[in-house]
Amino acid sequence: MIVLGLVLLIAGWLLNIGILVTIGWIVLAIGLILLILGALNRPILAGRRYWY
């Protein structure tokens, strides 16, 4: 998600499309939050502990 956010940011700046920049920032922020939560070994979105 971080890479997708960066691609959208760069494309938005190069093409001068504001909505792409906004979506890029949002996707980048979500990707960084998930990265931090994963590094802290926290369960994300209350998933199941075991899948059968």
Predicted model as a PDB file, atoms N, CA, C, CB and O in Angstrom, pLDDT in the B-factor column:
MODEL        1                                                                  
ATOM      1  N   MET A   1       0.824  -1.191   0.000  1.00 88.00           N  
ATOM      2  CA  MET A   1       0.000   0.000   0.000  1.00 88.00           C  
ATOM      3  C   MET A   1       0.866   1.252   0.000  1.00 88.00           C  
ATOM      4  CB  MET A   1      -0.936   0.000   1.202  1.00 88.00           C  
ATOM      5  O   MET A   1       0.481   2.292  -0.535  1.00 88.00           O  
ATOM      6  N   ILE A   2       2.030   1.134   0.604  1.00 91.00           N  
ATOM      7  CA  ILE A   2       2.912   2.294   0.644  1.00 91.00           C  
ATOM      8  C   ILE A   2       3.391   2.636  -0.758  1.00 91.00           C  
ATOM      9  CB  ILE A   2       4.109   2.036   1.573  1.00 91.00           C  
ATOM     10  O   ILE A   2       3.424   3.804  -1.144  1.00 91.00           O  
ATOM     11  N   VAL A   3       3.760   1.615  -1.513  1.00 93.00           N  
ATOM     12  CA  VAL A   3       4.235   1.845  -2.878  1.00 93.00           C  
ATOM     13  C   VAL A   3       3.107   2.409  -3.739  1.00 93.00           C  
ATOM     14  CB  VAL A   3       4.781   0.536  -3.494  1.00 93.00           C  
ATOM     15  O   VAL A   3       3.333   3.321  -4.535  1.00 93.00           O  
ATOM     16  N   LEU A   4       1.903   1.876  -3.586  1.00 93.00           N  
ATOM     17  CA  LEU A   4       0.757   2.392  -4.340  1.00 93.00           C  
ATOM     18  C   LEU A   4       0.490   3.850  -3.992  1.00 93.00           C  
ATOM     19  CB  LEU A   4      -0.495   1.547  -4.062  1.00 93.00           C  
ATOM     20  O   LEU A   4       0.206   4.655  -4.879  1.00 93.00           O  
ATOM     21  N   GLY A   5       0.579   4.196  -2.717  1.00 92.00           N  
ATOM     22  CA  GLY A   5       0.393   5.581  -2.298  1.00 92.00           C  
ATOM     23  C   GLY A   5       1.431   6.508  -2.912  1.00 92.00           C  
ATOM     24  O   GLY A   5       1.103   7.611  -3.351  1.00 92.00           O  
ATOM     25  N   LEU A   6       2.686   6.060  -2.942  1.00 93.00           N  
ATOM     26  CA  LEU A   6       3.741   6.884  -3.550  1.00 93.00           C  
ATOM     27  C   LEU A   6       3.532   7.058  -5.050  1.00 93.00           C  
ATOM     28  CB  LEU A   6       5.112   6.260  -3.292  1.00 93.00           C  
ATOM     29  O   LEU A   6       3.741   8.144  -5.591  1.00 93.00           O  
ATOM     30  N   VAL A   7       3.119   5.984  -5.717  1.00 94.00           N  
ATOM     31  CA  VAL A   7       2.863   6.066  -7.161  1.00 94.00           C  
ATOM     32  C   VAL A   7       1.726   7.046  -7.443  1.00 94.00           C  
ATOM     33  CB  VAL A   7       2.521   4.668  -7.736  1.00 94.00           C  
ATOM     34  O   VAL A   7       1.810   7.856  -8.366  1.00 94.00           O  
ATOM     35  N   LEU A   8       0.659   6.967  -6.638  1.00 93.00           N  
ATOM     36  CA  LEU A   8      -0.462   7.886  -6.837  1.00 93.00           C  
ATOM     37  C   LEU A   8      -0.051   9.329  -6.557  1.00 93.00           C  
ATOM     38  CB  LEU A   8      -1.638   7.492  -5.940  1.00 93.00           C  
ATOM     39  O   LEU A   8      -0.480  10.241  -7.264  1.00 93.00           O  
ATOM     40  N   LEU A   9       0.770   9.544  -5.537  1.00 93.00           N  
ATOM     41  CA  LEU A   9       1.239  10.896  -5.242  1.00 93.00           C  
ATOM     42  C   LEU A   9       2.060  11.467  -6.389  1.00 93.00           C  
ATOM     43  CB  LEU A   9       2.064  10.900  -3.962  1.00 93.00           C  
ATOM     44  O   LEU A   9       1.842  12.602  -6.811  1.00 93.00           O  
ATOM     45  N   ILE A  10       2.999  10.681  -6.890  1.00 94.00           N  
ATOM     46  CA  ILE A  10       3.859  11.159  -7.980  1.00 94.00           C  
ATOM     47  C   ILE A  10       3.046  11.395  -9.243  1.00 94.00           C  
ATOM     48  CB  ILE A  10       4.989  10.153  -8.260  1.00 94.00           C  
ATOM     49  O   ILE A  10       3.236  12.398  -9.931  1.00 94.00           O  
ATOM     50  N   ALA A  11       2.132  10.462  -9.550  1.00 94.00           N  
ATOM     51  CA  ALA A  11       1.297  10.634 -10.740  1.00 94.00           C  
ATOM     52  C   ALA A  11       0.405  11.863 -10.600  1.00 94.00           C  
ATOM     53  CB  ALA A  11       0.440   9.381 -10.984  1.00 94.00           C  
ATOM     54  O   ALA A  11       0.206  12.603 -11.563  1.00 94.00           O  
ATOM     55  N   GLY A  12      -0.129  12.077  -9.407  1.00 94.00           N  
ATOM     56  CA  GLY A  12      -0.981  13.244  -9.184  1.00 94.00           C  
ATOM     57  C   GLY A  12      -0.237  14.547  -9.331  1.00 94.00           C  
ATOM     58  O   GLY A  12      -0.768  15.511  -9.882  1.00 94.00           O  
ATOM     59  N   TRP A  13       1.003  14.588  -8.839  1.00 94.00           N  
ATOM     60  CA  TRP A  13       1.798  15.809  -8.984  1.00 94.00           C  
ATOM     61  C   TRP A  13       2.226  16.042 -10.427  1.00 94.00           C  
ATOM     62  CB  TRP A  13       3.026  15.743  -8.090  1.00 94.00           C  
ATOM     63  O   TRP A  13       2.191  17.176 -10.906  1.00 94.00           O  
ATOM     64  N   LEU A  14       2.629  14.980 -11.126  1.00 95.00           N  
ATOM     65  CA  LEU A  14       3.078  15.133 -12.506  1.00 95.00           C  
ATOM     66  C   LEU A  14       1.938  15.492 -13.452  1.00 95.00           C  
ATOM     67  CB  LEU A  14       3.745  13.862 -12.973  1.00 95.00           C  
ATOM     68  O   LEU A  14       2.117  16.294 -14.369  1.00 95.00           O  
ATOM     69  N   LEU A  15       0.771  14.902 -13.232  1.00 94.00           N  
ATOM     70  CA  LEU A  15      -0.378  15.158 -14.097  1.00 94.00           C  
ATOM     71  C   LEU A  15      -1.239  16.320 -13.604  1.00 94.00           C  
ATOM     72  CB  LEU A  15      -1.224  13.912 -14.206  1.00 94.00           C  
ATOM     73  O   LEU A  15      -2.197  16.720 -14.265  1.00 94.00           O  
ATOM     74  N   ASN A  16      -0.888  16.848 -12.448  1.00 92.00           N  
ATOM     75  CA  ASN A  16      -1.601  17.973 -11.841  1.00 92.00           C  
ATOM     76  C   ASN A  16      -3.079  17.641 -11.610  1.00 92.00           C  
ATOM     77  CB  ASN A  16      -1.476  19.218 -12.728  1.00 92.00           C  
ATOM     78  O   ASN A  16      -3.973  18.408 -11.966  1.00 92.00           O  
ATOM     79  N   ILE A  17      -3.305  16.461 -10.996  1.00 93.00           N  
ATOM     80  CA  ILE A  17      -4.656  16.004 -10.665  1.00 93.00           C  
ATOM     81  C   ILE A  17      -4.748  15.936  -9.146  1.00 93.00           C  
ATOM     82  CB  ILE A  17      -4.982  14.604 -11.328  1.00 93.00           C  
ATOM     83  O   ILE A  17      -4.106  15.097  -8.514  1.00 93.00           O  
ATOM     84  N   GLY A  18      -5.534  16.807  -8.576  1.00 92.00           N  
ATOM     85  CA  GLY A  18      -5.610  16.933  -7.132  1.00 92.00           C  
ATOM     86  C   GLY A  18      -6.190  15.722  -6.432  1.00 92.00           C  
ATOM     87  O   GLY A  18      -5.750  15.375  -5.335  1.00 92.00           O  
ATOM     88  N   ILE A  19      -7.174  15.068  -7.046  1.00 95.00           N  
ATOM     89  CA  ILE A  19      -7.800  13.927  -6.395  1.00 95.00           C  
ATOM     90  C   ILE A  19      -6.828  12.757  -6.270  1.00 95.00           C  
ATOM     91  CB  ILE A  19      -9.042  13.498  -7.167  1.00 95.00           C  
ATOM     92  O   ILE A  19      -6.898  11.998  -5.303  1.00 95.00           O  
ATOM     93  N   LEU A  20      -5.923  12.602  -7.232  1.00 94.00           N  
ATOM     94  CA  LEU A  20      -4.911  11.548  -7.136  1.00 94.00           C  
ATOM     95  C   LEU A  20      -3.955  11.808  -5.985  1.00 94.00           C  
ATOM     96  CB  LEU A  20      -4.131  11.434  -8.445  1.00 94.00           C  
ATOM     97  O   LEU A  20      -3.532  10.872  -5.306  1.00 94.00           O  
ATOM     98  N   VAL A  21      -3.614  13.056  -5.762  1.00 93.00           N  
ATOM     99  CA  VAL A  21      -2.733  13.410  -4.653  1.00 93.00           C  
ATOM    100  C   VAL A  21      -3.419  13.106  -3.331  1.00 93.00           C  
ATOM    101  CB  VAL A  21      -2.331  14.898  -4.723  1.00 93.00           C  
ATOM    102  O   VAL A  21      -2.799  12.566  -2.415  1.00 93.00           O  
ATOM    103  N   THR A  22      -4.697  13.451  -3.231  1.00 94.00           N  
ATOM    104  CA  THR A  22      -5.446  13.194  -2.004  1.00 94.00           C  
ATOM    105  C   THR A  22      -5.566  11.703  -1.732  1.00 94.00           C  
ATOM    106  CB  THR A  22      -6.831  13.822  -2.085  1.00 94.00           C  
ATOM    107  O   THR A  22      -5.342  11.259  -0.606  1.00 94.00           O  
ATOM    108  N   ILE A  23      -5.916  10.928  -2.744  1.00 95.00           N  
ATOM    109  CA  ILE A  23      -6.028   9.477  -2.580  1.00 95.00           C  
ATOM    110  C   ILE A  23      -4.658   8.882  -2.255  1.00 95.00           C  
ATOM    111  CB  ILE A  23      -6.615   8.823  -3.862  1.00 95.00           C  
ATOM    112  O   ILE A  23      -4.556   7.956  -1.450  1.00 95.00           O  
ATOM    113  N   GLY A  24      -3.621   9.407  -2.871  1.00 94.00           N  
ATOM    114  CA  GLY A  24      -2.263   8.944  -2.592  1.00 94.00           C  
ATOM    115  C   GLY A  24      -1.879   9.139  -1.138  1.00 94.00           C  
ATOM    116  O   GLY A  24      -1.303   8.243  -0.523  1.00 94.00           O  
ATOM    117  N   TRP A  25      -2.195  10.312  -0.576  1.00 95.00           N  
ATOM    118  CA  TRP A  25      -1.894  10.569   0.838  1.00 95.00           C  
ATOM    119  C   TRP A  25      -2.660   9.618   1.744  1.00 95.00           C  
ATOM    120  CB  TRP A  25      -2.228  12.020   1.204  1.00 95.00           C  
ATOM    121  O   TRP A  25      -2.113   9.109   2.723  1.00 95.00           O  
ATOM    122  N   ILE A  26      -3.930   9.377   1.417  1.00 96.00           N  
ATOM    123  CA  ILE A  26      -4.747   8.491   2.247  1.00 96.00           C  
ATOM    124  C   ILE A  26      -4.213   7.064   2.215  1.00 96.00           C  
ATOM    125  CB  ILE A  26      -6.208   8.516   1.780  1.00 96.00           C  
ATOM    126  O   ILE A  26      -4.076   6.429   3.260  1.00 96.00           O  
ATOM    127  N   VAL A  27      -3.911   6.559   1.026  1.00 95.00           N  
ATOM    128  CA  VAL A  27      -3.400   5.192   0.889  1.00 95.00           C  
ATOM    129  C   VAL A  27      -2.035   5.069   1.562  1.00 95.00           C  
ATOM    130  CB  VAL A  27      -3.301   4.793  -0.603  1.00 95.00           C  
ATOM    131  O   VAL A  27      -1.745   4.055   2.198  1.00 95.00           O  
ATOM    132  N   LEU A  28      -1.205   6.087   1.426  1.00 95.00           N  
ATOM    133  CA  LEU A  28       0.105   6.070   2.068  1.00 95.00           C  
ATOM    134  C   LEU A  28      -0.024   6.048   3.589  1.00 95.00           C  
ATOM    135  CB  LEU A  28       0.925   7.282   1.628  1.00 95.00           C  
ATOM    136  O   LEU A  28       0.710   5.325   4.262  1.00 95.00           O  
ATOM    137  N   ALA A  29      -0.940   6.826   4.129  1.00 95.00           N  
ATOM    138  CA  ALA A  29      -1.141   6.856   5.580  1.00 95.00           C  
ATOM    139  C   ALA A  29      -1.658   5.511   6.088  1.00 95.00           C  
ATOM    140  CB  ALA A  29      -2.122   7.978   5.963  1.00 95.00           C  
ATOM    141  O   ALA A  29      -1.196   5.027   7.120  1.00 95.00           O  
ATOM    142  N   ILE A  30      -2.604   4.904   5.383  1.00 94.00           N  
ATOM    143  CA  ILE A  30      -3.119   3.599   5.788  1.00 94.00           C  
ATOM    144  C   ILE A  30      -2.013   2.545   5.728  1.00 94.00           C  
ATOM    145  CB  ILE A  30      -4.305   3.185   4.893  1.00 94.00           C  
ATOM    146  O   ILE A  30      -1.908   1.698   6.615  1.00 94.00           O  
ATOM    147  N   GLY A  31      -1.202   2.602   4.692  1.00 93.00           N  
ATOM    148  CA  GLY A  31      -0.094   1.656   4.573  1.00 93.00           C  
ATOM    149  C   GLY A  31       0.910   1.799   5.698  1.00 93.00           C  
ATOM    150  O   GLY A  31       1.409   0.796   6.209  1.00 93.00           O  
ATOM    151  N   LEU A  32       1.218   3.025   6.095  1.00 93.00           N  
ATOM    152  CA  LEU A  32       2.157   3.236   7.192  1.00 93.00           C  
ATOM    153  C   LEU A  32       1.577   2.772   8.526  1.00 93.00           C  
ATOM    154  CB  LEU A  32       2.544   4.708   7.276  1.00 93.00           C  
ATOM    155  O   LEU A  32       2.295   2.211   9.353  1.00 93.00           O  
ATOM    156  N   ILE A  33       0.285   3.003   8.737  1.00 90.00           N  
ATOM    157  CA  ILE A  33      -0.353   2.541   9.969  1.00 90.00           C  
ATOM    158  C   ILE A  33      -0.331   1.020  10.039  1.00 90.00           C  
ATOM    159  CB  ILE A  33      -1.801   3.058  10.058  1.00 90.00           C  
ATOM    160  O   ILE A  33      -0.019   0.455  11.088  1.00 90.00           O  
ATOM    161  N   LEU A  34      -0.656   0.353   8.939  1.00 86.00           N  
ATOM    162  CA  LEU A  34      -0.625  -1.108   8.934  1.00 86.00           C  
ATOM    163  C   LEU A  34       0.790  -1.642   9.108  1.00 86.00           C  
ATOM    164  CB  LEU A  34      -1.222  -1.640   7.642  1.00 86.00           C  
ATOM    165  O   LEU A  34       0.983  -2.685   9.734  1.00 86.00           O  
ATOM    166  N   LEU A  35       1.785  -0.940   8.561  1.00 88.00           N  
ATOM    167  CA  LEU A  35       3.175  -1.344   8.728  1.00 88.00           C  
ATOM    168  C   LEU A  35       3.589  -1.258  10.191  1.00 88.00           C  
ATOM    169  CB  LEU A  35       4.093  -0.477   7.865  1.00 88.00           C  
ATOM    170  O   LEU A  35       4.238  -2.166  10.709  1.00 88.00           O  
ATOM    171  N   ILE A  36       3.220  -0.178  10.852  1.00 88.00           N  
ATOM    172  CA  ILE A  36       3.567   0.001  12.262  1.00 88.00           C  
ATOM    173  C   ILE A  36       2.857  -1.051  13.124  1.00 88.00           C  
ATOM    174  CB  ILE A  36       3.194   1.428  12.735  1.00 88.00           C  
ATOM    175  O   ILE A  36       3.472  -1.640  14.013  1.00 88.00           O  
ATOM    176  N   LEU A  37       1.581  -1.284  12.869  1.00 80.00           N  
ATOM    177  CA  LEU A  37       0.855  -2.293  13.639  1.00 80.00           C  
ATOM    178  C   LEU A  37       1.420  -3.689  13.409  1.00 80.00           C  
ATOM    179  CB  LEU A  37      -0.624  -2.268  13.278  1.00 80.00           C  
ATOM    180  O   LEU A  37       1.487  -4.491  14.340  1.00 80.00           O  
ATOM    181  N   GLY A  38       1.820  -3.979  12.197  1.00 79.00           N  
ATOM    182  CA  GLY A  38       2.429  -5.276  11.915  1.00 79.00           C  
ATOM    183  C   GLY A  38       3.779  -5.427  12.588  1.00 79.00           C  
ATOM    184  O   GLY A  38       4.124  -6.518  13.042  1.00 79.00           O  
ATOM    185  N   ALA A  39       4.551  -4.346  12.661  1.00 82.00           N  
ATOM    186  CA  ALA A  39       5.852  -4.406  13.316  1.00 82.00           C  
ATOM    187  C   ALA A  39       5.705  -4.588  14.822  1.00 82.00           C  
ATOM    188  CB  ALA A  39       6.654  -3.144  13.016  1.00 82.00           C  
ATOM    189  O   ALA A  39       6.577  -5.175  15.464  1.00 82.00           O  
ATOM    190  N   LEU A  40       4.620  -4.094  15.385  1.00 81.00           N  
ATOM    191  CA  LEU A  40       4.373  -4.243  16.816  1.00 81.00           C  
ATOM    192  C   LEU A  40       3.721  -5.576  17.154  1.00 81.00           C  
ATOM    193  CB  LEU A  40       3.502  -3.113  17.311  1.00 81.00           C  
ATOM    194  O   LEU A  40       3.447  -5.861  18.320  1.00 81.00           O  
ATOM    195  N   ASN A  41       3.471  -6.397  16.128  1.00 76.00           N  
ATOM    196  CA  ASN A  41       2.857  -7.706  16.277  1.00 76.00           C  
ATOM    197  C   ASN A  41       1.463  -7.617  16.891  1.00 76.00           C  
ATOM    198  CB  ASN A  41       3.738  -8.596  17.126  1.00 76.00           C  
ATOM    199  O   ASN A  41       1.088  -8.431  17.735  1.00 76.00           O  
ATOM    200  N   ARG A  42       0.714  -6.629  16.459  1.00 66.00           N  
ATOM    201  CA  ARG A  42      -0.650  -6.429  16.942  1.00 66.00           C  
ATOM    202  C   ARG A  42      -1.631  -7.039  15.945  1.00 66.00           C  
ATOM    203  CB  ARG A  42      -0.950  -4.917  17.156  1.00 66.00           C  
ATOM    204  O   ARG A  42      -1.387  -6.980  14.740  1.00 66.00           O  
ATOM    205  N   PRO A  43      -2.725  -7.620  16.411  1.00 64.00           N  
ATOM    206  CA  PRO A  43      -3.750  -8.104  15.474  1.00 64.00           C  
ATOM    207  C   PRO A  43      -4.435  -6.919  14.805  1.00 64.00           C  
ATOM    208  CB  PRO A  43      -4.798  -8.993  16.205  1.00 64.00           C  
ATOM    209  O   PRO A  43      -4.730  -5.913  15.450  1.00 64.00           O  
ATOM    210  N   ILE A  44      -4.678  -7.047  13.534  1.00 64.00           N  
ATOM    211  CA  ILE A  44      -5.255  -5.956  12.760  1.00 64.00           C  
ATOM    212  C   ILE A  44      -6.703  -6.287  12.442  1.00 64.00           C  
ATOM    213  CB  ILE A  44      -4.448  -5.704  11.460  1.00 64.00           C  
ATOM    214  O   ILE A  44      -6.992  -7.360  11.911  1.00 64.00           O  
ATOM    215  N   LEU A  45      -7.599  -5.395  12.753  1.00 63.00           N  
ATOM    216  CA  LEU A  45      -9.024  -5.503  12.458  1.00 63.00           C  
ATOM    217  C   LEU A  45      -9.686  -6.694  13.146  1.00 63.00           C  
ATOM    218  CB  LEU A  45      -9.228  -5.605  10.970  1.00 63.00           C  
ATOM    219  O   LEU A  45     -10.652  -7.252  12.625  1.00 63.00           O  
ATOM    220  N   ALA A  46      -9.179  -7.082  14.297  1.00 62.00           N  
ATOM    221  CA  ALA A  46      -9.776  -8.134  15.124  1.00 62.00           C  
ATOM    222  C   ALA A  46     -10.016  -9.410  14.337  1.00 62.00           C  
ATOM    223  CB  ALA A  46     -11.082  -7.652  15.722  1.00 62.00           C  
ATOM    224  O   ALA A  46     -11.114  -9.966  14.378  1.00 62.00           O  
ATOM    225  N   GLY A  47      -9.016  -9.876  13.630  1.00 62.00           N  
ATOM    226  CA  GLY A  47      -9.139 -11.105  12.860  1.00 62.00           C  
ATOM    227  C   GLY A  47      -9.147 -12.330  13.749  1.00 62.00           C  
ATOM    228  O   GLY A  47      -8.869 -12.238  14.945  1.00 62.00           O  
ATOM    229  N   ARG A  48      -9.458 -13.456  13.182  1.00 63.00           N  
ATOM    230  CA  ARG A  48      -9.492 -14.702  13.939  1.00 63.00           C  
ATOM    231  C   ARG A  48      -8.076 -15.140  14.271  1.00 63.00           C  
ATOM    232  CB  ARG A  48     -10.229 -15.804  13.154  1.00 63.00           C  
ATOM    233  O   ARG A  48      -7.142 -14.910  13.504  1.00 63.00           O  
ATOM    234  N   ARG A  49      -7.933 -15.773  15.421  1.00 62.00           N  
ATOM    235  CA  ARG A  49      -6.614 -16.256  15.819  1.00 62.00           C  
ATOM    236  C   ARG A  49      -6.248 -17.517  15.033  1.00 62.00           C  
ATOM    237  CB  ARG A  49      -6.576 -16.537  17.337  1.00 62.00           C  
ATOM    238  O   ARG A  49      -5.092 -17.699  14.652  1.00 62.00           O  
ATOM    239  N   TYR A  50      -7.228 -18.382  14.792  1.00 61.00           N  
ATOM    240  CA  TYR A  50      -6.969 -19.636  14.070  1.00 61.00           C  
ATOM    241  C   TYR A  50      -7.959 -19.769  12.941  1.00 61.00           C  
ATOM    242  CB  TYR A  50      -7.056 -20.864  15.013  1.00 61.00           C  
ATOM    243  O   TYR A  50      -9.140 -19.460  13.099  1.00 61.00           O  
ATOM    244  N   TRP A  51      -7.479 -20.229  11.795  1.00 58.00           N  
ATOM    245  CA  TRP A  51      -8.332 -20.526  10.651  1.00 58.00           C  
ATOM    246  C   TRP A  51      -8.288 -22.022  10.426  1.00 58.00           C  
ATOM    247  CB  TRP A  51      -7.882 -19.745   9.371  1.00 58.00           C  
ATOM    248  O   TRP A  51      -7.209 -22.604  10.316  1.00 58.00           O  
ATOM    249  N   TYR A  52      -9.455 -22.652  10.356  1.00 58.00           N  
ATOM    250  CA  TYR A  52      -9.516 -24.090  10.189  1.00 58.00           C  
ATOM    251  C   TYR A  52      -9.897 -24.418   8.768  1.00 58.00           C  
ATOM    252  CB  TYR A  52     -10.503 -24.717  11.170  1.00 58.00           C  
ATOM    253  O   TYR A  52     -10.005 -25.591   8.412  1.00 58.00           O  
TER     254      TYR A  52                                                      
ENDMDL                                                                          
END                                                                             
